[in-house]
């Protein structure tokens, strides 16, 4: 534990060594002081210095480790101050209490997260995160099943294979069929096939990823969107690289009703595959079906801004087996 010195403590120590002040103690004697400017390079921001040292390190012979970077796990620069703040006790607690409103700072941080997810996706509502992008897709599919009452799903083969595997794991236990939309020769989804499949009116939702697993922009064609609208098949946008949302057209603008994504690239460490931070955003039509926690903003009886967990009746600690999902606090700290 660090206990700072009082002014009296400092004065007593200075008197003991025979100096009048800290400035006198730290003053460089004129006999050895440098009276000319040093020939130094201009100052650089921290990330450029880190990049420069990485370039020096690349001149060394590697130890032979294999890099598994990619496919949704990327090393993006995050200022060290972020990690230092995130590790403070105000954020990193043993467990989020069920009276979470006592932690107003934490709730505000989650509220800001939800706000920025909505800004990036164009959606009206976002949750406080889920485990990762794969569970975000699976939970989004469950939302669509509940909204439509159907028992079949469509997913593009260009969606991350791990995401599709988790989706199938969820659906196996629910007796839900998952059919795949084939690819075209250019590595994008065959939307003509999607039009034909959607016309059967059998499917609750169709999930398409952009940029897809092969790095291609893969947004549904107008014909595919019209077919999904006519058949009441919900369009789900999958986002494995969240930074793409800052450069591409938001999913809401082309008609997505649910967005399922992975936020690791916002600065979460690769950490051998997790923990990461998935997110789900949707239109308000699906507000009572969205899983996870929702932080709302209000005012207290004194007129002060207050943050609360809202719509908790959806959650398993209240509704038990009738809850929208068993996901609760998950890894919201990453968000």
matplotlib code that plots the C-alpha trace (Angstrom):
import matplotlib.pyplot as plt

x = [0.0, 1.3, 0.9, 2.0, 4.2, 2.6, 4.1, 5.4, 7.1, 8.8, 10.0, 11.5, 13.4, 14.7, 15.9, 17.7, 19.8, 20.4, 18.4, 15.7, 13.4, 12.8, 13.9, 17.2, 17.5, 16.9, 18.8, 21.6, 24.8, 25.9, 29.3, 27.9, 24.7, 24.4, 24.0, 23.1, 20.2, 20.3, 20.1, 17.0, 14.5, 11.0, 8.5, 6.5, 3.1, 3.3, 1.9, 4.5, 7.3, 5.9, 5.7, 9.4, 10.5, 8.5, 10.5, 13.7, 12.5, 11.6, 15.3, 15.8, 15.3, 12.0, 11.7, 9.5, 6.1, 3.1, 0.7, -3.0, -3.9, -6.9, -10.4, -11.8, -8.8, -6.6, -3.9, -5.1, -3.3, -4.9, -3.3, -1.9, -4.0, -7.1, -5.9, -4.8, -8.2, -10.1, -8.1, -9.2, -11.4, -14.3, -14.6, -13.0, -15.2, -15.7, -19.3, -21.8, -24.3, -28.0, -28.3, -26.1, -27.4, -25.0, -22.2, -23.3, -19.9, -19.9, -23.5, -22.6, -19.7, -22.0, -24.6, -21.9, -20.9, -24.5, -24.8, -21.7, -22.8, -26.1, -24.2, -22.0, -24.7, -27.5, -29.7, -32.1, -31.1, -28.0, -27.2, -24.4, -22.5, -22.5, -19.6, -18.3, -19.4, -20.3, -22.7, -24.0, -25.1, -26.6, -28.6, -29.7, -31.1, -33.1, -34.5, -35.7, -37.2, -39.2, -40.3, -41.5, -42.5, -40.6, -38.1, -35.6, -32.7, -30.6, -26.9, -24.4, -21.4, -19.4, -20.1, -17.2, -17.1, -16.8, -19.9, -21.8, -20.6, -21.8, -25.1, -25.6, -24.7, -27.4, -30.0, -29.3, -30.7, -33.7, -34.6, -34.1, -32.8, -30.0, -29.6, -26.7, -26.9, -24.3, -21.4, -20.9, -17.7, -16.4, -16.5, -19.7, -23.1, -25.3, -28.2, -30.2, -30.2, -31.3, -34.3, -35.4, -34.9, -36.7, -39.7, -40.6, -41.6, -40.0, -37.2, -37.1, -34.0, -31.1, -27.6, -25.1, -21.6, -19.9, -17.0, -17.4, -14.9, -13.0, -12.7, -15.4, -18.1, -21.2, -24.5, -27.7, -29.0, -32.2, -33.9, -32.8, -34.0, -37.4, -37.7, -36.9, -39.4, -42.2, -41.5, -41.1, -37.6, -35.5, -32.2, -29.3, -26.1, -23.0, -19.9, -16.6, -14.4, -16.1, -13.7, -15.3, -18.5, -16.6, -15.9, -18.9, -22.6, -24.3, -26.3, -29.5, -29.3, -29.6, -32.4, -30.9, -33.2, -30.6, -26.8, -24.6, -20.9, -17.5, -15.8, -12.4, -10.8, -11.8, -8.8, -9.5, -6.3, -6.2, -5.6, -5.4, -9.1, -10.8, -12.5, -13.9, -16.9, -19.8, -22.6, -26.2, -28.1, -31.6, -34.7, -36.9, -39.4, -37.2, -36.5, -38.1, -36.4, -32.8, -30.6, -28.2, -28.5, -29.7, -28.7, -31.1, -30.7, -33.1, -33.3, -33.7, -36.2, -33.7, -33.5, -30.0, -28.9, -29.1, -28.3, -30.3, -30.6, -33.9, -36.3, -34.9, -38.0, -36.5, -33.6, -33.1, -32.7, -36.4, -38.1, -36.1, -36.8, -39.0, -36.2, -35.1, -31.6, -29.4, -26.7, -26.4, -23.4, -21.1, -17.9, -19.3, -16.0, -14.4, -17.0]
y = [0.0, 3.5, 6.2, 9.6, 11.8, 14.8, 18.3, 18.0, 14.7, 16.3, 19.3, 17.1, 15.0, 18.1, 19.5, 16.3, 16.4, 20.2, 21.6, 24.1, 22.8, 20.0, 22.4, 22.8, 19.1, 18.3, 21.3, 20.4, 22.2, 24.8, 23.2, 20.2, 21.6, 21.5, 25.0, 24.0, 22.3, 18.5, 17.4, 15.2, 13.9, 15.4, 13.8, 10.9, 9.5, 6.3, 4.0, 5.2, 4.5, 1.0, 0.5, 1.6, -0.8, -3.5, -2.8, -3.2, -6.5, -7.8, -7.8, -10.6, -14.2, -15.5, -18.4, -20.3, -19.6, -19.8, -16.8, -17.6, -13.9, -13.3, -14.7, -12.3, -12.0, -9.0, -7.0, -3.4, -0.6, 0.5, 3.1, 1.5, 4.0, 2.1, -1.1, 0.7, 2.3, -0.9, -2.8, -0.4, -1.8, 0.4, -1.6, -5.0, -6.4, -10.0, -9.9, -7.3, -7.0, -7.5, -4.0, -2.7, 0.8, 1.4, 1.3, 4.3, 4.7, 1.1, 1.4, 4.7, 3.0, 0.2, 2.8, 4.6, 1.2, 0.5, 4.1, 3.7, 0.2, 1.8, 4.7, 2.3, -0.2, 2.3, 0.3, 1.6, -0.7, -2.6, -4.8, -4.8, -7.5, -11.2, -13.7, -13.3, -12.9, -16.6, -16.5, -13.2, -14.9, -17.8, -15.6, -13.4, -16.5, -17.4, -13.9, -14.5, -17.9, -16.3, -13.5, -15.6, -18.9, -20.8, -23.6, -23.2, -20.8, -19.7, -18.8, -17.9, -20.2, -17.0, -16.5, -17.4, -21.2, -21.0, -18.8, -21.4, -24.2, -22.5, -21.7, -25.4, -26.3, -24.0, -25.3, -29.0, -28.7, -26.7, -29.1, -26.2, -26.9, -24.7, -24.6, -22.9, -20.3, -21.4, -19.1, -17.6, -18.0, -14.7, -15.7, -13.8, -15.1, -16.4, -14.1, -15.6, -18.8, -16.8, -15.4, -18.9, -20.2, -17.3, -17.7, -20.9, -18.9, -21.6, -19.6, -17.4, -15.5, -15.3, -14.4, -12.8, -11.5, -8.4, -8.2, -12.0, -14.7, -14.3, -10.5, -9.6, -7.0, -9.1, -7.1, -8.6, -7.6, -5.6, -8.8, -10.7, -8.0, -7.9, -11.7, -11.6, -8.8, -10.6, -13.9, -12.2, -13.7, -11.5, -10.2, -10.7, -8.9, -10.6, -8.4, -10.3, -7.2, -4.3, -1.6, -2.1, -0.4, 2.9, 2.5, 0.6, 1.4, 0.7, -2.6, -0.7, 1.3, -1.8, -3.3, -5.5, -6.0, -7.6, -7.1, -9.7, -9.0, -9.3, -6.3, -7.8, -5.5, -2.4, -3.2, -6.4, -8.5, -11.6, -13.7, -17.0, -16.7, -15.0, -13.6, -11.3, -9.1, -9.9, -7.5, -7.6, -4.6, -4.5, -2.4, -1.6, -4.2, -6.9, -5.0, -7.7, -10.6, -9.3, -11.2, -9.9, -6.8, -3.4, -0.2, 2.7, 6.4, 8.3, 10.9, 10.4, 12.2, 15.0, 15.5, 14.0, 11.8, 8.1, 4.8, 1.6, -2.0, -2.0, -4.6, -7.2, -9.3, -10.8, -12.3, -15.8, -14.6, -13.5, -15.6, -18.7, -21.2, -18.6, -16.1, -14.8, -16.2, -17.7, -15.1, -12.7, -10.6, -12.7, -10.7, -7.2, -6.0, -6.4, -4.1]
z = [0.0, -0.9, 1.8, 0.6, 2.8, 4.5, 4.1, 7.6, 6.8, 3.7, 5.7, 8.4, 5.8, 4.0, 7.3, 8.1, 4.9, 5.1, 2.1, 2.1, -0.6, -3.1, -5.9, -4.1, -3.6, -7.3, -8.8, -11.2, -10.2, -12.7, -13.0, -14.7, -16.2, -20.0, -21.4, -25.0, -26.6, -27.2, -30.8, -30.3, -32.9, -32.7, -30.3, -31.6, -30.4, -28.5, -31.2, -33.7, -31.2, -30.7, -34.4, -34.7, -32.1, -33.8, -37.0, -35.1, -33.6, -37.1, -37.9, -35.4, -36.4, -35.1, -32.7, -35.1, -33.5, -35.8, -35.9, -35.8, -36.3, -38.5, -39.1, -36.5, -34.2, -34.8, -33.0, -33.0, -31.1, -27.8, -25.6, -22.4, -20.4, -21.4, -19.8, -16.7, -16.3, -17.1, -14.4, -11.6, -8.9, -10.0, -13.2, -12.4, -9.6, -8.6, -10.0, -11.1, -8.2, -8.8, -7.4, -10.2, -9.8, -7.0, -9.7, -11.7, -13.4, -14.6, -15.9, -17.7, -19.4, -20.7, -21.7, -23.8, -25.3, -26.4, -27.8, -30.0, -31.2, -32.3, -34.0, -36.0, -37.0, -37.5, -35.2, -32.5, -29.7, -28.5, -25.6, -23.0, -25.0, -25.2, -25.2, -28.7, -32.3, -32.6, -29.7, -31.0, -34.2, -32.4, -30.0, -32.9, -34.6, -31.5, -31.6, -35.1, -34.3, -31.4, -33.7, -36.5, -34.9, -37.6, -37.1, -40.0, -40.5, -43.5, -43.1, -45.9, -46.4, -46.4, -42.7, -40.4, -40.1, -36.3, -36.1, -38.2, -36.0, -32.8, -34.5, -35.3, -31.7, -30.4, -33.0, -32.5, -29.0, -30.2, -33.1, -35.6, -39.1, -40.5, -44.2, -46.0, -48.8, -51.5, -52.7, -56.1, -58.1, -56.8, -53.1, -52.2, -51.3, -54.2, -53.6, -56.5, -54.5, -51.4, -53.4, -54.2, -50.7, -49.1, -51.4, -49.6, -46.5, -44.3, -42.8, -39.8, -40.8, -43.3, -41.9, -44.2, -43.2, -44.6, -45.1, -45.3, -44.3, -47.6, -47.2, -49.7, -49.3, -49.2, -48.7, -50.0, -53.5, -53.9, -55.2, -52.1, -49.7, -51.5, -51.3, -47.6, -47.0, -48.9, -47.1, -43.6, -43.4, -41.0, -42.4, -39.9, -40.6, -39.2, -38.5, -37.7, -38.1, -36.2, -37.5, -40.9, -39.6, -39.6, -43.4, -44.8, -45.1, -41.8, -41.9, -41.0, -44.2, -46.4, -44.3, -41.6, -38.6, -36.4, -36.3, -34.7, -34.4, -32.7, -31.1, -30.5, -33.0, -31.0, -28.8, -26.9, -26.6, -28.9, -25.7, -27.6, -28.6, -25.7, -23.7, -26.4, -26.7, -29.0, -29.6, -30.8, -32.1, -33.5, -34.2, -31.2, -32.6, -31.1, -27.9, -25.6, -27.4, -27.3, -24.9, -22.3, -20.2, -21.2, -19.5, -19.7, -18.9, -16.7, -13.9, -10.2, -7.9, -7.6, -11.3, -11.6, -14.5, -13.5, -15.2, -14.6, -15.8, -17.7, -19.0, -16.6, -16.8, -20.0, -18.0, -16.5, -12.9, -13.1, -15.8, -15.3, -18.1, -19.9, -20.3, -23.7, -23.1, -20.4, -21.2, -18.3, -17.4, -19.6, -20.3, -20.3, -18.8, -22.3, -23.8]

ax = plt.figure().add_subplot(projection="3d")
ax.plot(x, y, z, "-o")
ax.set_aspect("equal")
plt.show()
